[in-house]
Amino acid sequence: MDPKILVAIDIEHQANAVKALKEAAKLAQCVNGEIHVCYVLAYGFYDYVKPFLVEEVVKDSIAHVKMELVALVKEAGLSDELVYRHVLKGGVHQQILLLAETLAPSYLIVNASQPDAMTGIAGPVTAQLAHLAPCSLLIVR
């Protein structure tokens, strides 16, 4: 069975997301691995928000994210047919960890935005993933 590489990206930082996908491609070539890319829609995480979410808005958001993932995969020079895409809803690090539990990847790659003096070393999602990742973790800046 080929090793799985899970790439958790933030589409708000597209240049960095492409960089993370390129790193995943290099790693996949070295280990003959398959690439899974995921993005988490963070709304719907809190129970008090769910009644206010319009299902049509959620569907539109998912469709938009899927198109963004296709574009990012293409921009990274990867074949869309060879990359599995996952769009998740909920708490970001929780959903990434749940997907990792399901896929059992050998590697987790995270695109992290550049920190500044105000935000510290890493964002809260990256910090949680670094602490709880069930596999080797690569943080791409």
CORFEN-V817501 format. One record per pair of residues at least 6 apart in sequence whose ideal C-beta (glycine too) atoms are under 6 Angstrom apart, sorted by the first residue. I is the first residue (numbers start at 1). J is the second residue. D is the distance in whole Angstrom. If there is no record, write none. Layout:
i j d
I J D
I J D
This chain:
i j d
2 32 6
2 33 5
2 34 5
3 31 5
3 33 4
3 106 4
4 34 6
4 103 5
4 105 4
5 24 5
5 27 6
5 28 6
5 33 5
5 35 5
5 107 5
6 36 5
6 100 6
6 103 6
6 105 4
6 108 5
7 20 6
7 24 5
7 37 5
7 109 5
8 38 5
8 96 5
8 110 5
9 17 4
9 20 6
9 39 6
9 111 5
10 111 6
11 39 6
11 68 5
13 113 5
16 111 4
17 72 5
17 111 5
18 72 6
18 75 5
18 76 5
19 140 5
20 109 5
20 111 4
20 140 4
21 76 4
22 76 5
23 109 6
23 140 5
24 35 5
24 109 5
25 78 6
28 35 5
35 83 5
36 84 4
36 103 6
37 83 6
37 85 6
38 86 4
38 99 6
39 65 5
39 87 6
40 88 5
40 92 5
40 95 5
41 61 6
41 89 5
42 92 5
44 50 6
44 53 6
44 89 5
45 90 5
45 91 5
62 87 5
65 87 5
69 85 5
70 80 6
73 80 5
73 83 5
86 99 6
88 95 4
92 125 5
93 125 5
93 128 4
93 129 6
97 132 6
100 134 6
105 135 5
106 135 6
107 135 6
107 136 5
108 133 5
108 135 6
108 137 5
109 138 5
110 126 6
110 129 6
110 139 5
111 140 5
112 126 5
112 139 5
112 141 6
114 141 6
130 137 6
